[in-house]
Amino acid sequence: MPAARGFEAMRDEVARVSPHLVLWQVGTLDALAGADPEVFGRIIENAAEWLRDRSIDLILIDPPFVPNVGHEPLYWRIVGKIGEVSDRSRINLLRRYAATQHLDNERRKSPVPVSDAGGQPVHQACMPDIVADAIYKAVTR
Amino acid sequence: MLAVRPDDQKQQAAPGGDGARVLSIDFWRGFAIVTIFINHIPGNLFEAYTHKNFGFSDAAELFVLLAGIAAAFAYFRGFSSRPARTVMRIGLRVWTLYMAHLTLIAICGAIVAYAVLVTEDTRLLEATQFDQIMGNPLSATLGVATLGLQPAYLNILPLYVVLLLMAPAMMSLLRVSPWLALAVSGLVYTGAQLLEFTLPAYPTTEAWYFNPFAWQLLFMTGLCIGSVLGAGRRIPVGNLLLAASVAYVLLALVWWRMGWIVDLSPVPRFLWDFDKTNLSLPRLLHVLALACIMSRLPVERLLRRTGAGRPLILLGRHSLPVFCVGTVLSMAATPVRISELGHPALDLLIIPGGIVVQLALAWVLEWYRGSSSTASSRASRAPSASADIAQA
């Protein structure tokens, strides 16, 4: 299961860099693989517990929402399970799915593309980068 | 790219034996290829039954070990007698693998792009790691050409390229002594684990999925085994080693099924964790234990006596083209599966269907090889006949 491989890679990375905080973007591969949500949820809980034992904070980031996708139910099961596990195990969760769904709704209301002052489309950075940047600014402000 | 090269034809012919191919090497290579095909379609019905679910190692370890054995069969004897020519042959093989890898990236990229266009699900790009190519084409082109950018499931051929590039140095050591070769290789492995040296990815700041400096130990082990088998000798697997191997494989089975996670820090992680990227020791020992057990089974005799293993033998005999086609098929299977919301019934069609396509390819290549060798033997007879006539 992709989440299991992600947990394995996380352990490797934690051993290498000894972080205070892990941002784990998880669920897209598991959704596409049609993973069993129960097994997936257990892996997330095990990973959270493993990090908690090492006093490392965790923020989960669920998959983004994409409109007009026929197989979207594959994502619902996984996004739902991430939400359920984060509530039950008190894990921080960045609800990217809900956020991007909200943004999509807003975009539909006003179909003008978001752009910077120069009229260029705003650079779409990787979500963990944006979150990490926001946390860094909040901590060092 | 998909044509069978003369190198391939010699690959499993044990030069020290009776000249006949070692069928069990072809058989296990075929087995590894089928397993890789199944594992590269995540979530399918059959994935839960491949051997990665029953121990520490998976088909990648098997593939690299067998690649080492096959490389010894193909190059080691030639390297001893005509090193320059053999190095040239290895170079040509490396070029073939590199071309195969680039072609795979182009075809698989096209499949993912088509799937995104049809489904409108841009998350497929992230899932297959083609997002870097689509999002940052300038750097990505450089990354693809330098093997620094390896999309998902397209990372074993770059490893194979680097391992073959290392092969002449490895075989030079092997010529002196297998123990010296293994000792140097073990030192490099340990250094890669402790000093964390690897090949860098590009354009990301990460590293290769398979660290070649770690995986070379398994390839080197394969070279050593192949050099012994190639000389017509056997690898002595005593009862004690066999018992230890069986015990280890059983322990791995229980461990894996129970999902135990231990942390033995500050003992170095590679000694107790299951990191695939750096081929941690439990994974390495697992594939070697499996090899020890298999070596004591009468697989070769059974394969020669019965035709039971012929399909896998055929696949293994044409490993590169079959592997490439399998990779393309597995990449195409994921969008098909998600279009039906991963319905298990579809797996009953996709997996056997994919294997049949690969078998058909192997069969056609085998037929072509047979007809080519017949034609070339006729052609080689023709000048002799002409010469006879001229002499007369």
Contacts between the chains, C-beta under 8 A, distances in Angstrom:
chain1	res1	chain2	res2	distance
A	1	B	42	7.8
A	1	B	43	7.9
A	2	B	42	6.2
A	5	B	276	8.0
A	8	B	274	6.5
A	8	B	275	6.8
A	8	B	276	7.3
A	9	B	277	7.6
A	11	B	261	8.0
A	11	B	273	6.7
A	11	B	275	7.9
A	12	B	269	7.2
A	12	B	273	7.3
A	12	B	275	5.1
A	12	B	277	6.9
A	12	B	278	7.7
A	15	B	265	7.4
A	15	B	269	5.2
A	15	B	273	8.0
A	16	B	196	7.1
A	28	B	123	5.1
A	28	B	126	5.8
A	28	B	127	5.3
A	29	B	42	6.7
A	29	B	127	5.2
A	30	B	43	8.0
A	32	B	42	7.2
A	32	B	43	7.5
A	32	B	123	7.5
A	32	B	124	7.2
A	32	B	127	5.3
A	32	B	334	6.5
A	32	B	338	5.6
A	33	B	42	3.7
A	33	B	43	3.0
A	33	B	342	7.2
A	34	B	43	4.5
A	34	B	337	7.0
A	34	B	338	7.5
A	34	B	341	7.0
A	34	B	342	2.6
A	35	B	43	5.8
A	46	B	259	8.0
A	46	B	261	7.1
A	50	B	261	6.8
A	63	B	123	6.2
A	64	B	123	6.7
A	66	B	120	6.8
A	66	B	121	5.6
A	66	B	122	5.7
A	66	B	123	5.9
A	67	B	120	7.7
A	68	B	120	5.1
A	69	B	119	6.1
A	69	B	120	5.7
A	69	B	121	4.6
A	70	B	119	6.5
A	70	B	339	7.0
A	71	B	119	6.8
A	71	B	121	7.0
A	71	B	338	4.6
A	71	B	339	6.4
A	71	B	341	5.8
A	73	B	341	6.2
A	74	B	338	6.2
A	74	B	341	5.9
A	74	B	342	6.6
A	75	B	123	8.0
